[in-house]
């Protein structure tokens, strides 16, 4: 009988045969329970290692960091024998050596600690074990270990981060593709890879690819930050690259929304920002100031303030020049309703204004050591030093209107009874010139008339 014409390769059969020779790493077992049982076996025969079953030798990694009785750390000779005798023997004498590799994998990922000398030693033995020609490369975890240098305590997290970022997959998808267990993403090793990714170059951290990856990787399915101990590093990685660069409106909006959701407004509550540098927080506050100003002028437009565009040109000039340190708004009920309609994120904070017309809005601005109070709808512009007892505090949740009609520093050179500034002759730059010269005299900031009126 001739077999010509029959296929010489049978991929499905080949795959099945290969499956008999390899095995997926699978989910981790109850490592604490196994570790406790293994520890008990060694504690019952501390001087008779030859009586220890192979099963218990195979589970030694689980027992090392068990807290009870000091774990297997209390019997260093057992760890030494495991690493230098039992583990090498498993490569040559065991039909399925990967069964010995599984505990090493789980402990490396779940107990990752490059500052622990013993952990580093075990990691080196793990790396040698998985690089052995006795281990079939067809298993997903073996291929991953070799391609990413996974068990190198320094290279492993870095290359894993690069793999996740370059895969263009979500973290969950990347875990599934590499046949890892679902809780891998919350492990100390995964957090180390995440922190490595946060240390990417500033150029890359300004990219959409970096931001997309971080937003997906850093948040759990429940919408919470995945790594609580990396909160400060995450915020700084997102903000510091923009110290000397301005993001596009879309990127800035995404960053503001993400940070306000997970950290809160740093002007109001500091707790969730603990550990984040003032420089990084300053970047976000600058963006929030800009968003606050934009919202204020949109509210004025919607509530029919007749000179809103002149106010906008004036204060925007100081903002773009980097002189506005803080900005806060107090809104009457109608003005607040406008803000709620305009702010898609519903995260822009404001104060309630009591005792005034419902459409009234007030903008509080700090430039240097002076607080400016800009009243809408024919209201005056007032200013006072921060250390004055009549100066309003920033970021209160409500203001009585009378407290914001405080005795102002003099804009008018003593020519009027009220030292506050009336917004006169907006089209010809009347009040703008007087306010500009006031700021120049009181604070030393020089801006031209053309800059505040064009």
Secondary structure, 3 states (H helix, E strand, C coil): CCCCCCCCCCHHHHHHHHHHHCCCCCCCCCHHHHHHHHHHHHHHCCCCHHHCCHHHHHCHHHHHCCCHHHHHHHCHHHHHHHHHHHHHHHHHHCCCCHHHHHHHHHHHHHCCCCCCHHHHHHHHHHHHHHHCCCCCCCCHHHHHHHHCCCCCCCHHHHHHHHHHHHCCCCHHHHHHHCCCCHHHHHCHHHHHHHHHHHCCCHHHHCCHHHHHHHHHHCECCCCCECCHHHHHHHHHHHHHHHCCCCCCHHHHHHHHHHHHHHHCCCCCCCHHHCCCCHHHHHHHHHHHHHHHHHHHHHHHHHCCCCCHHHHHHHHHHHHHCCCCCEEEEEECHHHHHHHHHHCCCCCCCCEEEECCCCCCEEEEEEECCEEEEEECCCCCEEEEECCCCCCCCCCCCEEEHHHHCCCCCCCCCCCCCCCCECCCCCCCCHHHHHHHHHHHHHHCCCCCHHHHHC
